[in-house]
């Protein structure tokens, strides 16, 4: 038995969690890297023992003739396993290789190599090689593997989808291709931007250790607590304050010369514990939901005073600014304010005013008079939502409310208009308030799990050009910005990255902590390569006929719909491919566009506080098919639930109003929608960007999303990937020709296989699986 294992320092369990795989693992039918000085672990079974290898499941392991035989399997996950916890370091890139063959006379034609990864957040299974062809002859399985954050346990094993298969393994090696660690000689972001504004990152305890901590220290001079200062972290139960995780971040920042931006006192999500909105212990209605009486509002005010007062007393001026309230503006611009529990209890936005008054009083009381108080929201670059936030801030200032600054989250994508972001900064400058970019990331529109993404490197280059232009604008207006914070230290720690969306890469550094083109776009744009030419997508197109008579919006299918074009929401964007879908009928007249969703969904759910997680449908409309990026003043995202609750609407002042009705059916529900349009747009021959979406909620969680065409999951954020509706008098083919195109791989790739992708100069090979293709979506 030949074993080599580099000595590894044991990691502290308290700092472990959220370990993330490289965008995907590889499968390659080629020998491993041959550089022996890079081998950090190997097994060849020449001593006649299994060594570190152990059974996974009730299998028998036996060594014969210098190889390990596995027999007695009764499940596909059974097989030989070995612990790699102290072998694989976060940030490093490794080649994992093993020789395999099926035993003589055994069934089976494929083998899979997997790593079971345990973290504080749970268990994940990372495919290093997925169902690679194998036979009775020796072959080598090899794949690249990396994790972005520490794991409590990493177990490598070999399995087969043939349950009773027996097989041999030999010559197992783990070779370090790229040692963990940062690039020490590249320019520091904080130095490059020193004369402009602070550059920050959202972090937690995982980002303070080992190479991640080195990356943070080198490039950033401000941090925001990603989660550890939110209400549920600070006060999980009433009167029970827990500052330990937040203290770790503040202590670290101070020890390393960084400022801290606080996030957040007041929010509307599940990260505000339910007790906030219930009667307290000792009250006759203890545990029941609060109403909207003066007494109930006073309970909320008292709780705000206690919560903010505790934070003010604990931190004083060690944190220079705080998001006092977060995300209080509705996505439905007609509503203005988000109808959260706060809004319901106060029957309006007065709670926002109270929160700022309380915060100023509490910080002044402890002598922290210079702490700045911000209101923070996303989508401020969209004209309608930005105008509504502007109006609220202006009203607060006129009322003498001590609001010091506005935070622009800036969760955007490659199609978001930089001009609109700039316009927003200039608009709020008129109010004389401080401004900060608080949660910046730029999504590249990566597809879901199992999809080939041949544009990956081109998108990363395009992202570099986007960051170049964005930061050129920011630096031009540096007098208006206190700080710019990216929402995550590197791609592997982004909230947009998930196992169902493994290729999304919205930040400045990749999973291995190496600089991306996005970084170089800020630091030295001269090194950016030209954006590669890519195939122009053939967007899905449907002819929408002129209605002979307008359908009544009453939640029923009437004869007027018989002449409509019909498309189907078959593109699985998120969650289960078997989730709720709809056939959508389309008509238009001089007043606007009509859509009838006939949704198949046997279990209707509205348990979530977030409307996008309820059973609902959405119409996305870009009049004129301008595709300007982001949302324009006439664009709209119109969401209607199965109970006819409208939760978003027109984006800006030129967007049309929505009229809707909904009814339950034997197979799900039906939603009728009319979106008003300007007369010059509601005319024969006009074209309009159009997307249609169905959200499937189960027990308060969104379990599936299906669209007509856009597979990126970014319809809510940009009009660039929507299909096209052409207004005609009569359709030329059945259904209006609304089937999906067979070309346009930039948006609709569905071919399974491996895609070799150059990621900032390093080759990474991704294992992909076929996702269920949409009907009539050619391959």
ZAMARGU-4260 file (C-alpha; in steps of 0.2 Angstrom, whole numbers, plus 5000, padded with zeros to 4 digits):
<rodrens>
0) 5000/5000/5000 | 5007/5017/4995 | 4999/5031/5003 | 5004/5050/5002 | 4995/5063/5012
5) 5001/5080/5014 | 4999/5086/5032 | 4984/5098/5034 | 4980/5109/5048 | 4963/5104/5055
10) 4950/5118/5053 | 4939/5125/5066 | 4921/5118/5065 | 4914/5134/5071 | 4921/5142/5055
15) 4915/5128/5043 | 4900/5130/5032 | 4894/5134/5015 | 4907/5125/5006 | 4904/5126/4987
20) 4910/5116/4972 | 4918/5124/4957 | 4904/5128/4944 | 4904/5109/4940 | 4915/5094/4941
25) 4924/5086/4926 | 4924/5070/4917 | 4939/5067/4906 | 4944/5050/4899 | 4963/5054/4900
30) 4977/5050/4912 | 4979/5062/4927 | 4993/5075/4928 | 5009/5066/4929 | 5019/5079/4940
35) 5023/5068/4955 | 5027/5083/4966 | 5009/5088/4964 | 5002/5072/4971 | 4994/5075/4988
40) 4987/5058/4990 | 4988/5041/4982 | 4983/5023/4984 | 4989/5008/4974 | 4985/4993/4985
45) 5002/4985/4982 | 5004/4980/5000 | 4988/4969/4999 | 4977/4979/5011 | 4963/4992/5008
50) 4972/5005/5018 | 4961/5020/5021 | 4947/5014/5010 | 4931/5009/5019 | 4914/5001/5013
55) 4900/5013/5009 | 4885/5003/5013 | 4885/4984/5016 | 4898/4980/5003 | 4913/4968/5003
60) 4930/4975/4999 | 4944/4964/4995 | 4962/4967/4988 | 4968/4955/4975 | 4983/4956/4964
65) 4986/4974/4969 | 4968/4981/4966 | 4953/4983/4976 | 4937/4973/4972 | 4920/4979/4977
70) 4906/4965/4978 | 4889/4963/4987 | 4881/4979/4982 | 4862/4981/4984 | 4860/5000/4980
75) 4867/5012/4967 | 4877/5022/4980 | 4886/5007/4988 | 4904/5006/4984 | 4922/5009/4991
80) 4925/5026/4999 | 4940/5036/5006 | 4941/5051/5017 | 4948/5067/5008 | 4944/5080/5021
85) 4962/5084/5025 | 4968/5082/5007 | 4957/5095/4998 | 4960/5113/5003 | 4947/5127/4999
90) 4953/5137/4984 | 4964/5123/4977 | 4961/5114/4961 | 4964/5096/4960 | 4964/5082/4948
95) 4956/5066/4955 | 4960/5050/4945 | 4956/5032/4947 | 4958/5016/4936 | 4942/5006/4935
100) 4935/4991/4927 | 4920/4979/4930 | 4923/4962/4937 | 4923/4947/4925 | 4905/4942/4922
105) 4898/4957/4930 | 4883/4968/4923 | 4885/4986/4921 | 4891/4999/4908 | 4895/5015/4918
110) 4903/5021/4934 | 4902/5037/4943 | 4915/5045/4955 | 4907/5057/4968 | 4912/5067/4983
115) 4900/5068/4998 | 4903/5085/5005 | 4897/5089/5023 | 4895/5107/5030 | 4886/5115/5043
120) 4872/5119/5030 | 4870/5100/5026 | 4875/5087/5014 | 4879/5089/4995 | 4885/5076/4982
125) 4898/5083/4970 | 4900/5072/4954 | 4918/5071/4949 | 4914/5059/4935 | 4896/5056/4930
130) 4891/5039/4923 | 4906/5037/4912 | 4907/5022/4901 | 4916/5007/4908 | 4919/4989/4904
135) 4929/4973/4909 | 4945/4982/4903 | 4954/4995/4913 | 4950/5013/4910 | 4954/5029/4919
140) 4941/5041/4926 | 4948/5059/4929 | 4940/5075/4934 | 4945/5092/4941 | 4938/5096/4958
145) 4938/5111/4970 | 4928/5118/4985 | 4927/5136/4989 | 4925/5135/5008 | 4930/5123/5021
150) 4920/5107/5024 | 4918/5097/5039 | 4919/5081/5029 | 4924/5076/5011 | 4921/5057/5006
155) 4926/5051/4989 | 4917/5035/4982 | 4915/5025/4966 | 4897/5019/4962 | 4887/5012/4948
160) 4869/5014/4942 | 4869/4995/4940 | 4864/4990/4958 | 4872/4973/4958 | 4888/4977/4948
165) 4905/4972/4955 | 4920/4982/4950 | 4939/4984/4953 | 4948/5001/4957 | 4967/5004/4957
170) 4980/5018/4955 | 4970/5032/4964 | 4978/5049/4965 | 4974/5067/4970 | 4985/5079/4961
175) 4986/5097/4966 | 4985/5107/4949 | 4983/5124/4957 | 4988/5127/4975 | 4975/5136/4986
180) 4979/5154/4989 | 4977/5171/4981 | 4987/5181/4968 | 4999/5191/4979 | 5006/5202/4966
185) 4991/5209/4957 | 4985/5227/4962 | 4975/5229/4977 | 4957/5235/4973 | 4957/5246/4988
190) 4973/5254/4983 | 4967/5257/4965 | 4951/5265/4972 | 4958/5274/4987 | 4955/5291/4980
195) 4937/5287/4975 | 4927/5277/4988 | 4928/5262/5000 | 4927/5245/4992 | 4918/5233/5002
200) 4912/5214/5002 | 4898/5205/5011 | 4906/5192/5022 | 4903/5180/5036 | 4915/5169/5047
205) 4920/5158/5033 | 4928/5172/5024 | 4940/5177/5038 | 4951/5161/5037 | 4964/5154/5027
210) 4965/5160/5009 | 4948/5169/5009 | 4954/5180/5023 | 4970/5184/5013 | 4959/5189/4998
215) 4948/5200/5009 | 4963/5208/5017 | 4972/5212/5001 | 4958/5219/4991 | 4944/5227/5003
220) 4944/5241/5016 | 4925/5238/5021 | 4914/5224/5026 | 4896/5221/5027 | 4889/5206/5037
225) 4880/5195/5025 | 4868/5188/5038 | 4875/5190/5055 | 4868/5208/5059 | 4850/5204/5053
230) 4836/5203/5066 | 4835/5184/5067 | 4854/5183/5070 | 4854/5197/5083 | 4838/5194/5093
235) 4831/5176/5088 | 4819/5177/5103 | 4813/5193/5111 | 4825/5199/5124 | 4838/5186/5119
240) 4852/5196/5110 | 4867/5186/5102 | 4881/5197/5096 | 4895/5183/5095 | 4895/5180/5076
245) 4893/5199/5072 | 4907/5203/5085 | 4919/5191/5076 | 4917/5201/5060 | 4918/5218/5069
250) 4934/5213/5078 | 4942/5206/5062 | 4938/5222/5053 | 4946/5233/5066 | 4961/5222/5068
255) 4964/5223/5049 | 4960/5241/5046 | 4943/5239/5038 | 4927/5249/5041 | 4910/5241/5044
260) 4894/5245/5036 | 4879/5238/5046 | 4865/5228/5039 | 4850/5229/5044 | 4838/5234/5058
265) 4821/5232/5049 | 4817/5220/5035 | 4801/5211/5029 | 4808/5193/5026 | 4808/5177/5036
270) 4825/5184/5043 | 4814/5194/5055 | 4807/5182/5068 | 4789/5179/5069 | 4788/5185/5087
275) 4791/5203/5081 | 4773/5203/5074 | 4765/5194/5088 | 4758/5199/5105 | 4772/5197/5119
280) 4772/5186/5133 | 4760/5192/5147 | 4748/5199/5135 | 4731/5192/5135 | 4733/5188/5116
285) 4751/5182/5118 | 4757/5173/5103 | 4743/5179/5092 | 4746/5190/5077 | 4747/5209/5080
290) 4733/5220/5073 | 4734/5238/5069 | 4728/5247/5084 | 4738/5261/5093 | 4742/5248/5106
295) 4749/5236/5093 | 4759/5249/5085 | 4767/5254/5101 | 4772/5236/5104 | 4781/5237/5088
300) 4789/5254/5092 | 4795/5247/5109 | 4803/5232/5100 | 4812/5244/5088 | 4818/5254/5103
305) 4825/5239/5112 | 4832/5231/5096 | 4841/5246/5089 | 4846/5252/5107 | 4854/5236/5110
310) 4864/5237/5094 | 4869/5255/5097 | 4874/5252/5115 | 4885/5237/5110 | 4893/5244/5095
315) 4892/5263/5097 | 4902/5271/5083 | 4912/5255/5078 | 4900/5253/5064 | 4900/5269/5053
320) 4883/5267/5045 | 4868/5256/5046 | 4854/5251/5034 | 4840/5256/5046 | 4826/5250/5034
325) 4828/5238/5020 | 4817/5235/5005 | 4801/5245/5009 | 4797/5250/4991 | 4785/5238/4982
330) 4789/5230/4965 | 4772/5235/4960 | 4775/5254/4957 | 4757/5258/4958 | 4757/5252/4976
335) 4773/5262/4980 | 4776/5254/4997 | 4778/5235/5000 | 4763/5228/5009 | 4773/5219/5023
340) 4768/5215/5040 | 4776/5232/5045 | 4765/5241/5033 | 4749/5231/5038 | 4752/5235/5057
345) 4755/5253/5054 | 4743/5255/5040 | 4756/5264/5030 | 4774/5269/5029 | 4775/5278/5046
350) 4785/5264/5053 | 4799/5269/5042 | 4799/5287/5049 | 4798/5279/5067 | 4813/5268/5064
355) 4824/5282/5058 | 4819/5293/5073 | 4822/5279/5085 | 4839/5275/5077 | 4845/5293/5079
360) 4839/5294/5097 | 4847/5278/5102 | 4864/5281/5094 | 4865/5299/5100 | 4861/5293/5117
365) 4877/5283/5117 | 4887/5297/5110 | 4888/5289/5092 | 4882/5305/5084 | 4892/5302/5068
370) 4884/5285/5064 | 4875/5287/5047 | 4858/5281/5044 | 4853/5273/5027 | 4838/5267/5018
375) 4842/5253/5007 | 4833/5245/4992 | 4835/5235/4976 | 4830/5240/4959 | 4833/5258/4962
380) 4840/5259/4944 | 4823/5255/4937 | 4814/5272/4934 | 4797/5269/4943 | 4804/5261/4958
385) 4818/5274/4959 | 4805/5287/4958 | 4795/5280/4972 | 4810/5278/4984 | 4815/5296/4980
390) 4798/5302/4984 | 4798/5293/5001 | 4816/5300/5005 | 4810/5317/5000 | 4794/5316/5011
395) 4805/5310/5026 | 4817/5325/5024 | 4803/5337/5023 | 4796/5330/5039 | 4813/5332/5048
400) 4816/5313/5049 | 4835/5310/5051 | 4839/5300/5035 | 4857/5302/5031 | 4859/5291/5015
405) 4852/5280/5002 | 4859/5263/4998 | 4857/5256/4981 | 4858/5237/4981 | 4862/5235/4963
410) 4859/5217/4960 | 4860/5218/4941 | 4866/5209/4925 | 4875/5212/4909 | 4860/5220/4901
415) 4856/5232/4914 | 4858/5250/4908 | 4873/5259/4916 | 4865/5275/4910 | 4850/5271/4921
420) 4861/5268/4936 | 4870/5284/4933 | 4853/5293/4932 | 4848/5286/4949 | 4864/5293/4957
425) 4861/5310/4950 | 4843/5310/4954 | 4846/5307/4973 | 4861/5319/4973 | 4848/5333/4972
430) 4842/5328/4989 | 4859/5330/4997 | 4859/5313/5005 | 4874/5302/5006 | 4874/5287/4993
435) 4882/5270/4993 | 4881/5255/4982 | 4878/5241/4995 | 4875/5224/4987 | 4883/5224/4969
440) 4884/5209/4958 | 4882/5207/4939 | 4874/5191/4934 | 4880/5183/4918 | 4864/5174/4914
445) 4871/5156/4917 | 4858/5142/4913 | 4852/5130/4925 | 4859/5113/4931 | 4864/5101/4918
450) 4864/5113/4903 | 4879/5116/4892 | 4885/5134/4892 | 4898/5136/4878 | 4896/5155/4880
455) 4904/5155/4897 | 4921/5162/4894 | 4913/5175/4882 | 4901/5180/4895 | 4915/5182/4908
460) 4924/5193/4896 | 4909/5203/4893 | 4907/5205/4911 | 4924/5212/4912 | 4919/5226/4899
465) 4903/5229/4909 | 4913/5231/4926 | 4925/5243/4916 | 4911/5254/4911 | 4901/5253/4927
470) 4916/5258/4938 | 4922/5271/4926 | 4905/5279/4929 | 4906/5276/4948 | 4923/5284/4948
475) 4917/5299/4938 | 4904/5302/4951 | 4915/5297/4966 | 4910/5313/4975 | 4892/5305/4976
480) 4897/5288/4983 | 4903/5284/5001 | 4907/5266/4996 | 4904/5252/4984 | 4901/5234/4991
485) 4900/5218/4981 | 4888/5205/4988 | 4901/5191/4991 | 4919/5189/4992 | 4920/5177/4977
490) 4909/5168/4965 | 4908/5152/4976 | 4901/5163/4990 | 4888/5172/4979 | 4869/5171/4984
495) 4866/5168/4966 | 4876/5152/4965 | 4867/5136/4969 | 4868/5118/4965 | 4853/5121/4953
500) 4862/5136/4945 | 4880/5130/4946 | 4888/5142/4933 | 4882/5159/4939 | 4897/5170/4942
505) 4893/5188/4946 | 4908/5194/4956 | 4926/5199/4954 | 4935/5183/4959 | 4931/5165/4954
510) 4929/5150/4965 | 4948/5147/4967 | 4950/5165/4973 | 4958/5171/4957 | 4955/5187/4948
515) 4942/5187/4934 | 4940/5199/4919 | 4928/5208/4930 | 4942/5213/4942 | 4954/5218/4927
520) 4940/5229/4920 | 4941/5239/4936 | 4960/5238/4938 | 4967/5238/4921 | 4955/5238/4907
525) 4969/5238/4894 | 4971/5220/4897 | 4953/5215/4893 | 4952/5204/4877 | 4939/5209/4864
530) 4922/5201/4867 | 4921/5186/4856 | 4908/5185/4843 | 4893/5174/4848 | 4878/5168/4838
535) 4864/5180/4838 | 4849/5171/4846 | 4834/5167/4836 | 4821/5173/4849 | 4805/5164/4851
540) 4791/5173/4841 | 4772/5172/4841 | 4759/5181/4831 | 4746/5188/4841 | 4729/5191/4832
545) 4718/5206/4834 | 4702/5201/4844 | 4686/5202/4835 | 4678/5207/4852 | 4688/5210/4868
550) 4686/5196/4881 | 4679/5201/4897 | 4691/5200/4911 | 4681/5190/4923 | 4691/5174/4925
555) 4682/5163/4913 | 4686/5157/4896 | 4674/5164/4883 | 4671/5162/4864 | 4683/5177/4861
560) 4698/5166/4866 | 4694/5153/4852 | 4703/5164/4839 | 4719/5167/4850 | 4736/5161/4848
565) 4742/5149/4861 | 4759/5145/4868 | 4765/5134/4882 | 4776/5137/4897 | 4787/5122/4895
570) 4805/5129/4899 | 4810/5123/4916 | 4820/5138/4924 | 4820/5132/4942 | 4815/5117/4953
575) 4805/5102/4947 | 4802/5100/4929 | 4785/5092/4934 | 4780/5108/4942 | 4765/5119/4937
580) 4764/5125/4919 | 4751/5134/4908 | 4744/5135/4891 | 4743/5154/4887 | 4731/5161/4875
585) 4735/5179/4868 | 4725/5192/4859 | 4726/5211/4857 | 4715/5226/4853 | 4718/5245/4852
590) 4718/5246/4871 | 4732/5233/4874 | 4737/5214/4876 | 4726/5200/4883 | 4733/5184/4891
595) 4723/5169/4897 | 4733/5157/4908 | 4726/5140/4910 | 4737/5133/4923 | 4739/5114/4928
600) 4743/5114/4946 | 4734/5101/4958 | 4739/5109/4974 | 4737/5128/4976 | 4747/5137/4989
605) 4749/5155/4995 | 4758/5151/5012 | 4773/5162/5008 | 4775/5180/5013 | 4784/5182/4997
610) 4772/5183/4982 | 4784/5176/4970 | 4784/5160/4980 | 4765/5158/4979 | 4756/5150/4965
615) 4755/5164/4952 | 4758/5169/4934 | 4768/5183/4926 | 4767/5193/4910 | 4783/5203/4906
620) 4780/5216/4892 | 4793/5227/4883 | 4783/5238/4871 | 4792/5241/4855 | 4804/5226/4858
625) 4817/5239/4862 | 4828/5227/4873 | 4837/5241/4881 | 4843/5231/4896 | 4836/5232/4913
630) 4819/5239/4913 | 4813/5254/4904 | 4800/5267/4908 | 4786/5258/4898 | 4791/5240/4903
635) 4781/5230/4915 | 4782/5214/4926 | 4764/5209/4930 | 4762/5195/4943 | 4744/5189/4947
640) 4741/5175/4960 | 4728/5161/4959 | 4718/5172/4971 | 4720/5187/4960 | 4732/5196/4971
645) 4743/5208/4960 | 4760/5210/4967 | 4770/5219/4953 | 4765/5230/4939 | 4772/5243/4927
650) 4790/5248/4929 | 4789/5267/4925 | 4777/5281/4921 | 4774/5275/4903 | 4770/5257/4908
655) 4752/5251/4906 | 4740/5247/4920 | 4735/5229/4923 | 4717/5222/4925 | 4715/5204/4930
660) 4704/5190/4936 | 4707/5172/4943 | 4697/5157/4946 | 4700/5139/4952 | 4698/5125/4940
665) 4697/5106/4942 | 4715/5105/4936 | 4722/5121/4944 | 4717/5138/4940 | 4714/5151/4927
670) 4720/5169/4926 | 4714/5182/4914 | 4725/5198/4911 | 4724/5214/4901 | 4739/5225/4901
675) 4735/5243/4894 | 4746/5249/4880 | 4749/5266/4871 | 4739/5268/4855 | 4755/5269/4844
680) 4760/5252/4851 | 4743/5243/4850 | 4743/5242/4831 | 4745/5230/4817 | 4764/5226/4813
685) 4771/5232/4830 | 4783/5220/4839 | 4784/5218/4858 | 4796/5209/4870 | 4786/5196/4879
690) 4789/5183/4892 | 4776/5172/4901 | 4780/5163/4918 | 4771/5151/4930 | 4777/5150/4948
695) 4774/5135/4958 | 4773/5136/4977 | 4772/5122/4989 | 4771/5124/5008 | 4777/5142/5007
700) 4792/5138/4996 | 4794/5141/4977 | 4797/5123/4970 | 4797/5127/4951 | 4797/5140/4938
705) 4792/5138/4920 | 4793/5151/4906 | 4788/5151/4888 | 4806/5155/4882 | 4818/5164/4893
710) 4829/5150/4902 | 4840/5162/4912 | 4829/5165/4927 | 4832/5184/4925 | 4816/5190/4917
715) 4813/5200/4932 | 4829/5209/4930 | 4831/5212/4911 | 4821/5212/4895 | 4835/5206/4885
720) 4830/5188/4884 | 4812/5188/4881 | 4803/5182/4866 | 4794/5192/4853 | 4775/5195/4851
725) 4770/5202/4834 | 4753/5210/4833 | 4744/5205/4817 | 4726/5205/4810 | 4726/5187/4807
730) 4739/5173/4811 | 4747/5164/4797 | 4749/5147/4805 | 4740/5138/4819 | 4744/5144/4837
735) 4752/5160/4830 | 4769/5150/4827 | 4773/5151/4845 | 4785/5136/4846 | 4802/5139/4852
740) 4817/5141/4839 | 4829/5127/4835 | 4843/5139/4834 | 4850/5153/4845 | 4861/5142/4856
745) 4866/5158/4866 | 4850/5156/4875 | 4843/5139/4871 | 4857/5126/4872 | 4850/5109/4878
750) 4863/5097/4871 | 4870/5086/4884 | 4889/5082/4885 | 4905/5090/4892 | 4910/5108/4888
755) 4928/5113/4889 | 4928/5131/4896 | 4943/5142/4898 | 4940/5151/4914 | 4952/5166/4916
760) 4965/5156/4908 | 4963/5140/4917 | 4954/5125/4909 | 4939/5118/4918 | 4928/5104/4911
765) 4910/5103/4916 | 4900/5087/4918 | 4882/5091/4911 | 4866/5082/4910 | 4852/5084/4899
770) 4838/5094/4906 | 4820/5090/4899 | 4819/5100/4883 | 4804/5111/4879 | 4791/5105/4867
775) 4795/5109/4849 | 4812/5116/4855 | 4824/5108/4842 | 4841/5101/4847
</rodrens>
